[in-house]
Amino acid sequence: MAELFHQMADPTRLVLLMSLFSGEKCVCELAEQTDVSVSAVSHQLRSLRIAKLVKSRRNGRHIFYSLDDDHVRNLVSKGLEHIRE
């Protein structure tokens, strides 16, 4: 559990997770949305994938990422709800 929350504690990784709330995106879209280099986004997504917070799908040269499941959305949403109260 500590590793799971450690992964979500990084500001860049948290922004990436929140960016995926609206659906699947390729690395280039995420890099553009977050104003982070493609290389850095790929590195962060790898960590999130290993932690089973996101999943990936290859389509030709592009890799698309999405939240692993609704549990991830719920964890982030509950965290946001908690700090807003």
PyMOL CGO cylinders between C-alpha atoms (Angstrom):
from pymol import cmd
from pymol.cgo import CYLINDER

trace = [
    CYLINDER, 0.00, 0.00, 0.00, 2.88, 2.36, 0.77, 0.3, 1, 1, 1, 1, 1, 1,
    CYLINDER, 2.88, 2.36, 0.77, 4.28, 1.85, -2.75, 0.3, 1, 1, 1, 1, 1, 1,
    CYLINDER, 4.28, 1.85, -2.75, 0.86, 2.53, -4.28, 0.3, 1, 1, 1, 1, 1, 1,
    CYLINDER, 0.86, 2.53, -4.28, 0.55, 5.85, -2.46, 0.3, 1, 1, 1, 1, 1, 1,
    CYLINDER, 0.55, 5.85, -2.46, 4.19, 6.64, -3.15, 0.3, 1, 1, 1, 1, 1, 1,
    CYLINDER, 4.19, 6.64, -3.15, 3.48, 6.40, -6.88, 0.3, 1, 1, 1, 1, 1, 1,
    CYLINDER, 3.48, 6.40, -6.88, 0.48, 8.72, -6.60, 0.3, 1, 1, 1, 1, 1, 1,
    CYLINDER, 0.48, 8.72, -6.60, 2.42, 11.18, -4.39, 0.3, 1, 1, 1, 1, 1, 1,
    CYLINDER, 2.42, 11.18, -4.39, 4.59, 12.42, -7.26, 0.3, 1, 1, 1, 1, 1, 1,
    CYLINDER, 4.59, 12.42, -7.26, 2.99, 15.58, -8.72, 0.3, 1, 1, 1, 1, 1, 1,
    CYLINDER, 2.99, 15.58, -8.72, 3.73, 14.64, -12.34, 0.3, 1, 1, 1, 1, 1, 1,
    CYLINDER, 3.73, 14.64, -12.34, 2.34, 11.13, -11.95, 0.3, 1, 1, 1, 1, 1, 1,
    CYLINDER, 2.34, 11.13, -11.95, -0.75, 12.49, -10.20, 0.3, 1, 1, 1, 1, 1, 1,
    CYLINDER, -0.75, 12.49, -10.20, -1.38, 14.94, -13.05, 0.3, 1, 1, 1, 1, 1, 1,
    CYLINDER, -1.38, 14.94, -13.05, -0.99, 12.10, -15.54, 0.3, 1, 1, 1, 1, 1, 1,
    CYLINDER, -0.99, 12.10, -15.54, -3.52, 9.99, -13.66, 0.3, 1, 1, 1, 1, 1, 1,
    CYLINDER, -3.52, 9.99, -13.66, -5.96, 12.88, -13.54, 0.3, 1, 1, 1, 1, 1, 1,
    CYLINDER, -5.96, 12.88, -13.54, -5.44, 13.50, -17.27, 0.3, 1, 1, 1, 1, 1, 1,
    CYLINDER, -5.44, 13.50, -17.27, -6.53, 9.92, -17.92, 0.3, 1, 1, 1, 1, 1, 1,
    CYLINDER, -6.53, 9.92, -17.92, -9.86, 10.48, -16.14, 0.3, 1, 1, 1, 1, 1, 1,
    CYLINDER, -9.86, 10.48, -16.14, -11.30, 11.59, -19.48, 0.3, 1, 1, 1, 1, 1, 1,
    CYLINDER, -11.30, 11.59, -19.48, -10.18, 8.42, -21.25, 0.3, 1, 1, 1, 1, 1, 1,
    CYLINDER, -10.18, 8.42, -21.25, -7.33, 6.74, -23.07, 0.3, 1, 1, 1, 1, 1, 1,
    CYLINDER, -7.33, 6.74, -23.07, -4.51, 8.93, -24.39, 0.3, 1, 1, 1, 1, 1, 1,
    CYLINDER, -4.51, 8.93, -24.39, -1.24, 8.41, -26.20, 0.3, 1, 1, 1, 1, 1, 1,
    CYLINDER, -1.24, 8.41, -26.20, 2.08, 9.52, -24.70, 0.3, 1, 1, 1, 1, 1, 1,
    CYLINDER, 2.08, 9.52, -24.70, 2.28, 12.51, -27.05, 0.3, 1, 1, 1, 1, 1, 1,
    CYLINDER, 2.28, 12.51, -27.05, -1.15, 13.78, -25.94, 0.3, 1, 1, 1, 1, 1, 1,
    CYLINDER, -1.15, 13.78, -25.94, -0.20, 13.43, -22.28, 0.3, 1, 1, 1, 1, 1, 1,
    CYLINDER, -0.20, 13.43, -22.28, 3.11, 15.22, -22.86, 0.3, 1, 1, 1, 1, 1, 1,
    CYLINDER, 3.11, 15.22, -22.86, 1.32, 18.10, -24.56, 0.3, 1, 1, 1, 1, 1, 1,
    CYLINDER, 1.32, 18.10, -24.56, -1.36, 18.36, -21.86, 0.3, 1, 1, 1, 1, 1, 1,
    CYLINDER, -1.36, 18.36, -21.86, 1.12, 18.30, -19.00, 0.3, 1, 1, 1, 1, 1, 1,
    CYLINDER, 1.12, 18.30, -19.00, 3.88, 20.37, -20.64, 0.3, 1, 1, 1, 1, 1, 1,
    CYLINDER, 3.88, 20.37, -20.64, 6.38, 17.59, -19.83, 0.3, 1, 1, 1, 1, 1, 1,
    CYLINDER, 6.38, 17.59, -19.83, 8.72, 15.98, -22.37, 0.3, 1, 1, 1, 1, 1, 1,
    CYLINDER, 8.72, 15.98, -22.37, 7.62, 12.77, -24.08, 0.3, 1, 1, 1, 1, 1, 1,
    CYLINDER, 7.62, 12.77, -24.08, 10.61, 11.00, -22.54, 0.3, 1, 1, 1, 1, 1, 1,
    CYLINDER, 10.61, 11.00, -22.54, 9.72, 12.11, -19.02, 0.3, 1, 1, 1, 1, 1, 1,
    CYLINDER, 9.72, 12.11, -19.02, 6.05, 11.18, -19.50, 0.3, 1, 1, 1, 1, 1, 1,
    CYLINDER, 6.05, 11.18, -19.50, 7.05, 7.72, -20.76, 0.3, 1, 1, 1, 1, 1, 1,
    CYLINDER, 7.05, 7.72, -20.76, 9.26, 7.22, -17.73, 0.3, 1, 1, 1, 1, 1, 1,
    CYLINDER, 9.26, 7.22, -17.73, 6.48, 8.24, -15.32, 0.3, 1, 1, 1, 1, 1, 1,
    CYLINDER, 6.48, 8.24, -15.32, 3.91, 6.08, -17.11, 0.3, 1, 1, 1, 1, 1, 1,
    CYLINDER, 3.91, 6.08, -17.11, 6.23, 3.09, -16.82, 0.3, 1, 1, 1, 1, 1, 1,
    CYLINDER, 6.23, 3.09, -16.82, 6.26, 3.54, -13.04, 0.3, 1, 1, 1, 1, 1, 1,
    CYLINDER, 6.26, 3.54, -13.04, 2.49, 3.85, -12.97, 0.3, 1, 1, 1, 1, 1, 1,
    CYLINDER, 2.49, 3.85, -12.97, 2.12, 0.73, -15.14, 0.3, 1, 1, 1, 1, 1, 1,
    CYLINDER, 2.12, 0.73, -15.14, 4.39, -1.31, -12.86, 0.3, 1, 1, 1, 1, 1, 1,
    CYLINDER, 4.39, -1.31, -12.86, 2.27, -0.16, -9.90, 0.3, 1, 1, 1, 1, 1, 1,
    CYLINDER, 2.27, -0.16, -9.90, -0.85, -1.30, -11.82, 0.3, 1, 1, 1, 1, 1, 1,
    CYLINDER, -0.85, -1.30, -11.82, -2.33, 2.19, -11.81, 0.3, 1, 1, 1, 1, 1, 1,
    CYLINDER, -2.33, 2.19, -11.81, -2.43, 2.45, -15.61, 0.3, 1, 1, 1, 1, 1, 1,
    CYLINDER, -2.43, 2.45, -15.61, -2.54, -0.03, -18.45, 0.3, 1, 1, 1, 1, 1, 1,
    CYLINDER, -2.54, -0.03, -18.45, -1.18, 0.31, -21.96, 0.3, 1, 1, 1, 1, 1, 1,
    CYLINDER, -1.18, 0.31, -21.96, -2.19, -0.71, -25.44, 0.3, 1, 1, 1, 1, 1, 1,
    CYLINDER, -2.19, -0.71, -25.44, -0.05, -0.53, -28.58, 0.3, 1, 1, 1, 1, 1, 1,
    CYLINDER, -0.05, -0.53, -28.58, -1.51, 0.63, -31.88, 0.3, 1, 1, 1, 1, 1, 1,
    CYLINDER, -1.51, 0.63, -31.88, 1.19, 0.75, -34.53, 0.3, 1, 1, 1, 1, 1, 1,
    CYLINDER, 1.19, 0.75, -34.53, 3.94, 3.10, -33.36, 0.3, 1, 1, 1, 1, 1, 1,
    CYLINDER, 3.94, 3.10, -33.36, 1.80, 4.64, -30.61, 0.3, 1, 1, 1, 1, 1, 1,
    CYLINDER, 1.80, 4.64, -30.61, 1.20, 3.40, -27.10, 0.3, 1, 1, 1, 1, 1, 1,
    CYLINDER, 1.20, 3.40, -27.10, -2.07, 4.41, -25.49, 0.3, 1, 1, 1, 1, 1, 1,
    CYLINDER, -2.07, 4.41, -25.49, -2.57, 4.57, -21.75, 0.3, 1, 1, 1, 1, 1, 1,
    CYLINDER, -2.57, 4.57, -21.75, -5.67, 4.45, -19.60, 0.3, 1, 1, 1, 1, 1, 1,
    CYLINDER, -5.67, 4.45, -19.60, -6.46, 4.03, -15.93, 0.3, 1, 1, 1, 1, 1, 1,
    CYLINDER, -6.46, 4.03, -15.93, -6.09, 0.40, -14.93, 0.3, 1, 1, 1, 1, 1, 1,
    CYLINDER, -6.09, 0.40, -14.93, -9.62, 0.27, -13.51, 0.3, 1, 1, 1, 1, 1, 1,
    CYLINDER, -9.62, 0.27, -13.51, -12.24, 2.28, -11.61, 0.3, 1, 1, 1, 1, 1, 1,
    CYLINDER, -12.24, 2.28, -11.61, -10.41, 1.67, -8.32, 0.3, 1, 1, 1, 1, 1, 1,
    CYLINDER, -10.41, 1.67, -8.32, -7.69, 4.08, -9.46, 0.3, 1, 1, 1, 1, 1, 1,
    CYLINDER, -7.69, 4.08, -9.46, -10.26, 6.75, -10.30, 0.3, 1, 1, 1, 1, 1, 1,
    CYLINDER, -10.26, 6.75, -10.30, -11.91, 6.21, -6.91, 0.3, 1, 1, 1, 1, 1, 1,
    CYLINDER, -11.91, 6.21, -6.91, -8.61, 6.47, -5.00, 0.3, 1, 1, 1, 1, 1, 1,
    CYLINDER, -8.61, 6.47, -5.00, -7.66, 9.75, -6.66, 0.3, 1, 1, 1, 1, 1, 1,
    CYLINDER, -7.66, 9.75, -6.66, -11.21, 11.14, -6.38, 0.3, 1, 1, 1, 1, 1, 1,
    CYLINDER, -11.21, 11.14, -6.38, -11.43, 10.28, -2.69, 0.3, 1, 1, 1, 1, 1, 1,
    CYLINDER, -11.43, 10.28, -2.69, -8.06, 11.94, -2.08, 0.3, 1, 1, 1, 1, 1, 1,
    CYLINDER, -8.06, 11.94, -2.08, -9.26, 15.11, -3.81, 0.3, 1, 1, 1, 1, 1, 1,
    CYLINDER, -9.26, 15.11, -3.81, -12.52, 15.00, -1.89, 0.3, 1, 1, 1, 1, 1, 1,
    CYLINDER, -12.52, 15.00, -1.89, -10.62, 14.67, 1.39, 0.3, 1, 1, 1, 1, 1, 1,
    CYLINDER, -10.62, 14.67, 1.39, -8.39, 17.69, 0.83, 0.3, 1, 1, 1, 1, 1, 1,
    CYLINDER, -8.39, 17.69, 0.83, -11.29, 19.85, -0.38, 0.3, 1, 1, 1, 1, 1, 1,
    CYLINDER, -11.29, 19.85, -0.38, -13.27, 19.33, 2.87, 0.3, 1, 1, 1, 1, 1, 1,
]
cmd.load_cgo(trace, "trace")
